[in-house]
Each structure stands twice: as structure tokens, then as C-alpha cells.
Amino acid sequence: RQLSCPPMSCPPMSLRATWYEIRDGRRHVVPYTHEFVSNTKGRWVGRKVLDVMRDEMLCSAEYLQEAVAAGRLTLNGGPCGAETVFRHGDRLVHEVVRTEPSVPAAPIGLLLEADDLLVLHKPAGVPVHHA
């Protein structure tokens, strides 16, 4: 099934029926939005939002200008401008579109199942969780 997801209009993961698609033998995760949410830290009070983003979150000035223009930075639910300053109790939301690298679409096979051991055949290129 082919899904298209233009930037910044991606539905949250929980609202999608299909979150990946198979193309050319590879599994592609459909781009999705993610919100980074932060409450104002005491050291931010009185500082410009963009200065904090640049200094503490290592965002470039060019990126920040683009994010502000696209409405991806909001403070307390409203638009965040170049001169917006943090106050106590503010809530900053930074929305990004995440894209993930594709992985092989080959099935993961069960080779052995014992009481204390599970052996799988995992295609190279499919990531594993370290925990």
C-alpha cells in the first residue's frame, strides 16, 4: 500500500492504519511528526526563545528561521517569533518530521525455541534494540 505524507501534515503514529510501506524489497517507515516539549527552565527566563534553542539545543539560525516561519515552534500554544522571550511557566513545543532509514523487508524467522533460549534469523540491516 502506497502512502504519501507531505512534510508537516503527517498524522501521528496512533492515527495511522499503516505505518510502513514495502518498496523495492525494503520496508520504509512513513514519515511522522514528533513534538519535543519543554517547560521553561529558570535559566531561560528573560531570554529569547531562539537564543535558547541556538545555545542549548544547538539549532542553527537558518533552521530556527525556517521553523518559526513554518509554525513548528510554539510557546504556550501560540506562534513563536524571533523576539519571543521566555517567562516562568511557559511551555515550548518544537515539532519535527522524522524520517527513518529503510531496512530489508525479509521476514524474521524462528530457528530455535527452547525454555531459556530463542534463536532468530534476522536479515542483516534490520536493527535490534540493545536492551
MARBA-3410 file (N, C-alpha, C, O; in Angstrom, 1 decimal):
131
0.8,-1.2,0.0,0.0,0.0,0.0,0.9,1.2,0.0,1.8,1.3,0.8 ~ 0.7,2.1,-0.9,1.5,3.4,-1.0,0.8,4.5,-0.2,-0.4,4.7,-0.4 ~ 1.5,5.1,0.7,1.0,6.2,1.4,1.9,7.4,1.1,3.1,7.3,1.1 ~ 1.3,8.6,1.0,2.2,9.8,0.8,2.0,10.6,2.1,0.9,10.6,2.7 ~ 3.0,11.3,2.4,2.9,12.1,3.7,3.7,13.3,3.5,4.9,13.4,3.7
3.1,14.4,3.0,3.9,15.6,2.8,4.4,16.2,4.1,3.8,16.0,5.1 ~ 5.5,16.9,4.1,6.0,17.5,5.3,5.0,18.3,6.1,4.2,19.0,5.5 ~ 5.0,18.1,7.4,4.2,18.8,8.4,2.8,18.5,8.3,2.0,19.2,9.0 ~ 2.3,17.5,7.5,0.9,17.1,7.6,0.8,15.6,7.9,-0.2,15.0,7.6 ~ 1.9,15.1,8.4,1.9,13.7,8.8,1.0,13.4,10.0,1.1,14.1,11.0
0.2,12.4,9.9,-0.6,12.1,11.1,0.2,11.5,12.2,1.2,10.8,11.9 ~ -0.2,11.6,13.4,0.6,11.0,14.5,0.5,9.5,14.3,-0.4,8.9,13.7 ~ 1.5,8.7,14.8,1.6,7.3,14.6,0.3,6.6,15.1,-0.2,5.7,14.4 ~ -0.3,7.1,16.2,-1.5,6.4,16.7,-2.7,6.5,15.8,-3.7,5.7,15.9 ~ -2.7,7.5,14.8,-3.9,7.6,13.9,-3.7,6.9,12.6,-4.6,7.0,11.8
-2.6,6.3,12.4,-2.3,5.6,11.1,-2.6,4.2,11.1,-2.3,3.5,12.1 ~ -3.3,3.7,10.1,-3.6,2.3,10.0,-2.3,1.5,9.6,-2.1,0.4,10.1 ~ -1.5,2.1,8.7,-0.3,1.5,8.2,0.9,2.5,8.5,0.8,3.6,8.0 ~ 1.9,2.1,9.2,3.0,3.0,9.5,4.3,2.7,8.7,5.3,3.3,8.9 ~ 4.2,1.7,7.8,5.3,1.5,6.9,4.8,1.0,5.5,3.6,0.6,5.4
5.6,1.0,4.5,5.3,0.5,3.2,6.5,-0.3,2.7,7.6,0.0,3.0 ~ 6.2,-1.2,1.8,7.2,-2.1,1.2,7.5,-1.6,-0.2,6.5,-1.5,-1.0 ~ 8.7,-1.2,-0.5,9.1,-0.8,-1.9,10.5,-1.3,-2.2,11.4,-1.3,-1.4 ~ 10.6,-1.9,-3.3,11.9,-2.5,-3.8,12.5,-3.4,-2.8,13.7,-3.4,-2.6 ~ 11.7,-4.2,-2.1,12.2,-5.2,-1.2,12.7,-4.6,0.1,13.4,-5.3,0.9
12.3,-3.4,0.4,12.7,-2.7,1.6,11.5,-2.2,2.3,10.6,-1.7,1.7 ~ 11.6,-2.2,3.7,10.5,-1.6,4.5,10.8,-0.2,4.8,11.9,0.1,5.4 ~ 9.9,0.7,4.4,10.1,2.2,4.6,9.1,2.7,5.6,7.9,2.5,5.4 ~ 9.6,3.2,6.7,8.6,3.8,7.7,8.1,5.2,7.1,8.9,6.0,6.6 ~ 6.8,5.3,7.1,6.2,6.6,6.6,6.7,7.7,7.5,6.6,7.6,8.8
7.1,8.9,7.0,7.5,10.0,7.8,6.4,10.3,8.8,5.2,10.3,8.5 ~ 6.8,10.7,10.0,5.8,11.0,11.0,6.2,12.3,11.8,7.4,12.6,11.9 ~ 5.3,12.9,12.5,5.6,14.1,13.3,5.9,13.7,14.7,5.4,12.7,15.2 ~ 6.8,14.4,15.3,7.1,14.2,16.7,7.2,15.6,17.4,7.8,16.5,16.8 ~ 6.7,15.7,18.6,6.8,17.0,19.3,7.8,16.9,20.4,7.7,16.0,21.3
8.8,17.8,20.5,9.6,17.9,21.6,9.0,19.0,22.5,8.8,20.1,22.0 ~ 8.7,18.6,23.7,8.0,19.6,24.6,8.9,19.9,25.8,9.5,19.0,26.4 ~ 9.0,21.1,26.2,9.9,21.5,27.3,9.2,22.6,28.1,8.7,23.6,27.5 ~ 9.2,22.5,29.4,8.8,23.6,30.2,10.0,24.5,30.5,11.1,24.1,30.6 ~ 9.7,25.8,30.7,10.7,26.8,30.9,11.6,26.5,32.1,11.1,26.2,33.2
12.9,26.5,31.9,13.9,26.3,32.9,14.2,27.7,33.5,14.1,28.7,32.8 ~ 14.5,27.8,34.8,14.8,29.1,35.4,15.9,29.9,34.6,15.8,31.1,34.6 ~ 16.9,29.2,34.1,17.9,29.9,33.4,17.5,30.5,32.1,18.2,31.3,31.5 ~ 16.3,30.1,31.6,15.8,30.6,30.3,14.9,31.9,30.5,14.8,32.6,29.5 ~ 14.4,32.1,31.7,13.5,33.2,31.9,14.2,34.5,31.5,15.3,34.8,32.0
13.5,35.3,30.7,14.0,36.6,30.2,14.9,36.5,29.0,15.3,37.5,28.4 ~ 15.2,35.3,28.5,16.0,35.1,27.3,15.0,34.9,26.1,13.9,34.3,26.3 ~ 15.5,35.2,24.9,14.7,34.9,23.7,14.7,33.4,23.4,15.7,32.8,23.6 ~ 13.6,33.0,23.0,13.4,31.5,22.7,14.4,31.1,21.7,15.1,30.0,21.9 ~ 14.6,31.9,20.6,15.6,31.4,19.6,17.0,31.4,20.1,17.8,30.6,19.6
17.4,32.3,21.0,18.7,32.2,21.6,18.9,31.0,22.4,20.0,30.3,22.3 ~ 17.9,30.6,23.2,18.0,29.3,24.0,18.1,28.1,23.0,18.9,27.2,23.3 ~ 17.3,28.1,22.0,17.3,27.0,21.0,18.7,26.9,20.4,19.2,25.8,20.2 ~ 19.2,28.0,20.0,20.6,28.0,19.4,21.6,27.6,20.4,22.5,26.7,20.0 ~ 21.6,28.1,21.6,22.7,27.8,22.5,22.6,26.5,23.2,23.6,25.8,23.4
21.4,26.1,23.6,21.2,24.8,24.4,20.8,23.6,23.5,21.1,22.5,23.9 ~ 20.2,23.9,22.4,19.7,22.7,21.6,20.4,22.7,20.3,20.1,21.8,19.4 ~ 21.4,23.5,20.2,22.4,23.5,19.0,21.7,23.6,17.7,22.1,23.0,16.7 ~ 20.6,24.4,17.6,20.0,24.6,16.3,20.6,25.8,15.6,21.0,26.8,16.2 ~ 20.8,25.7,14.3,21.4,26.8,13.5,20.4,27.9,13.4,19.2,27.7,13.5
20.9,29.1,13.1,20.0,30.3,12.9,19.1,30.1,11.7,17.9,30.4,11.7 ~ 19.6,29.5,10.7,18.9,29.2,9.5,17.7,28.2,9.7,16.6,28.5,9.3 ~ 18.0,27.2,10.5,17.0,26.2,10.8,15.9,26.9,11.7,14.7,26.7,11.4 ~ 16.3,27.7,12.6,15.3,28.3,13.5,14.4,29.3,12.7,13.2,29.3,13.0 ~ 15.0,30.0,11.8,14.2,30.9,11.0,13.1,30.1,10.2,12.0,30.5,10.1
13.5,29.0,9.6,12.6,28.1,8.9,11.6,27.5,9.8,10.4,27.5,9.4 ~ 11.9,27.1,11.0,11.0,26.5,11.9,9.9,27.5,12.4,8.7,27.2,12.5 ~ 10.4,28.7,12.6,9.4,29.8,13.0,8.5,30.1,11.9,7.3,30.3,12.1 ~ 9.0,30.3,10.7,8.2,30.6,9.5,7.2,29.5,9.2,6.1,29.8,8.8 ~ 7.5,28.3,9.5,6.6,27.1,9.2,5.7,26.9,10.4,4.8,26.0,10.3
5.8,27.6,11.5,5.0,27.4,12.6,5.3,26.1,13.5,4.4,25.6,14.2 ~ 6.5,25.6,13.3,6.9,24.4,14.1,7.4,24.7,15.5,7.7,23.8,16.2 ~ 7.5,26.0,15.8,7.9,26.4,17.2,6.7,27.1,17.8,6.3,28.1,17.2 ~ 6.2,26.6,18.9,5.1,27.3,19.5,5.4,27.5,21.0,6.1,26.7,21.6 ~ 4.9,28.6,21.6,5.1,28.8,23.0,3.7,29.0,23.6,3.0,29.9,23.2
3.3,28.2,24.5,2.0,28.2,25.1,0.9,28.1,24.1,-0.2,28.7,24.3 ~ 1.1,27.3,23.0,0.1,27.1,22.0,0.0,28.1,21.0,-0.7,28.0,20.0 ~ 0.8,29.2,21.1,0.8,30.3,20.1,2.1,30.3,19.3,3.0,29.7,19.7 ~ 2.1,31.1,18.2,3.3,31.2,17.4,4.4,31.8,18.2,4.2,32.6,19.1 ~ 5.6,31.4,17.8,6.8,31.8,18.5,7.6,32.7,17.5,7.9,32.2,16.4
7.8,33.9,17.8,8.5,34.8,16.9,10.0,35.0,17.3,10.5,34.5,18.3 ~ 10.7,35.8,16.4,12.1,36.0,16.7,12.4,36.7,18.0,13.5,36.6,18.6 ~ 11.5,37.5,18.4,11.6,38.3,19.6,10.9,37.8,20.9,10.9,38.4,21.9 ~ 10.3,36.6,20.7,9.6,36.0,21.9,10.6,35.6,23.0,11.6,35.1,22.8 ~ 10.2,36.0,24.2,11.0,35.9,25.4,10.3,34.9,26.4,9.1,34.9,26.5
11.1,34.0,27.0,10.6,33.1,28.0,10.2,33.8,29.2,10.8,34.7,29.7 ~ 9.0,33.3,29.8,8.6,33.7,31.1,8.4,32.4,32.0,8.4,31.3,31.4 ~ 8.3,32.6,33.3,8.1,31.4,34.1,6.8,30.7,33.7,5.8,31.4,33.4 ~ 6.8,29.4,33.7,5.6,28.6,33.3,5.3,28.4,31.9,4.4,27.7,31.5 ~ 6.2,29.0,31.0,5.9,28.8,29.6,6.2,27.3,29.1,7.0,26.6,29.8
5.5,26.9,28.1,5.6,25.6,27.5,6.0,25.7,26.1,5.3,26.2,25.3 ~ 7.2,25.2,25.7,7.7,25.3,24.4,7.5,24.0,23.7,7.8,22.9,24.2 ~ 7.0,24.0,22.4,6.8,22.8,21.6,7.5,23.0,20.3,7.3,24.0,19.6 ~ 8.4,22.0,20.0,9.1,22.1,18.8,8.7,20.8,18.0,9.0,19.7,18.4 ~ 8.0,21.0,16.9,7.5,19.9,16.0,8.5,19.6,14.9,9.0,20.5,14.2
8.8,18.3,14.7,9.7,17.9,13.7,9.1,16.8,12.9,8.2,16.1,13.4 ~ 9.5,16.6,11.7,9.1,15.4,10.9,10.3,14.4,10.9,11.4,14.8,10.5 ~ 10.0,13.3,11.4,11.0,12.2,11.5,11.0,11.3,10.3,9.9,10.9,9.9 ~ 12.1,11.1,9.7,12.2,10.1,8.6,13.3,9.1,9.1,14.3,9.4,9.7 ~ 13.0,7.8,8.8,13.9,6.8,9.3,14.5,6.0,8.1,13.8,6.0,7.0
15.7,5.5,8.2,16.2,4.7,7.1,15.4,3.5,6.8,14.9,2.9,7.8 ~ 15.4,3.0,5.6,14.7,1.8,5.3,15.5,0.6,5.7,16.8,0.7,5.9 ~ 14.8,-0.5,5.9,15.5,-1.8,6.3,15.0,-2.9,5.3,14.0,-2.7,4.7 ~ 15.7,-4.0,5.2,15.2,-5.1,4.4,13.9,-5.6,4.8,13.6,-5.6,6.0 ~ 13.0,-5.9,3.9,11.7,-6.4,4.2,11.5,-7.9,4.4,10.4,-8.4,4.4
12.7,-8.5,4.4,12.7,-10.0,4.5,12.1,-10.4,5.9,12.2,-9.7,6.9 ~ 11.4,-11.5,6.0,10.8,-11.9,7.2,11.9,-12.4,8.3,13.0,-12.8,7.9 ~ 11.6,-12.2,9.5,12.4,-12.7,10.6,12.0,-14.1,11.0,10.8,-14.3,11.4 ~ 12.8,-15.1,10.8,12.5,-16.5,11.1,12.9,-17.0,12.4,13.9,-16.6,13.0 ~ 12.1,-17.9,12.9,12.4,-18.5,14.2,13.1,-19.8,13.9,12.6,-20.7,13.2
14.4,-19.9,14.4,15.2,-21.1,14.2,15.1,-22.1,15.3,15.2,-23.3,15.1 ~ 15.1,-21.6,16.5,15.0,-22.5,17.7,14.3,-21.8,18.8,14.5,-20.6,19.1 ~ 13.5,-22.6,19.5,12.8,-22.1,20.7,12.9,-23.1,21.8,12.4,-24.2,21.6 ~ 13.6,-22.7,22.8,13.7,-23.6,24.0,13.2,-22.9,25.2,12.9,-21.7,25.1 ~ 13.2,-23.5,26.4,12.8,-22.9,27.6,13.5,-21.6,27.9,12.9,-20.6,28.4
14.8,-21.6,27.7,15.6,-20.5,28.1,16.4,-19.9,26.9,17.4,-19.1,27.1 ~ 16.0,-20.2,25.7,16.7,-19.7,24.5,15.8,-19.5,23.3,14.9,-20.4,23.1 ~ 16.0,-18.4,22.6,15.2,-18.1,21.4,16.2,-17.7,20.4,16.9,-16.7,20.6 ~ 16.3,-18.4,19.2,17.2,-18.1,18.2,16.4,-17.7,16.9,15.5,-18.4,16.5 ~ 16.7,-16.5,16.4,16.1,-15.9,15.3,17.0,-15.8,14.1,18.2,-15.6,14.3
16.5,-15.8,12.9,17.2,-15.5,11.7,16.8,-14.1,11.3,15.7,-13.9,10.8 ~ 17.6,-13.1,11.6,17.4,-11.7,11.4,18.2,-11.2,10.2,19.4,-11.4,10.2 ~ 17.5,-10.7,9.1,18.3,-10.2,8.0,19.3,-9.1,8.4,19.0,-8.3,9.3 ~ 20.4,-9.1,7.8,21.4,-8.0,8.1,20.7,-6.7,7.7,20.0,-6.6,6.7 ~ 21.0,-5.7,8.5,20.4,-4.4,8.2,19.2,-4.1,9.0,18.8,-2.9,9.0
18.6,-5.1,9.6,17.4,-4.8,10.5,18.0,-4.5,11.9,18.7,-5.4,12.4 ~ 17.7,-3.4,12.4,18.3,-3.0,13.7,17.7,-3.8,14.8,16.6,-4.4,14.7 ~ 18.5,-3.9,15.9,18.0,-4.6,17.1,18.1,-3.6,18.3,18.9,-2.7,18.3 ~ 17.2,-3.8,19.2,17.2,-3.0,20.4,18.3,-3.6,21.4,18.3,-4.8,21.6 ~ 19.1,-2.7,22.0,20.2,-3.2,22.8,19.8,-3.7,24.1,20.6,-4.3,24.8
18.5,-3.5,24.5,18.1,-3.9,25.9,17.7,-5.4,25.9,17.3,-5.9,27.0
END
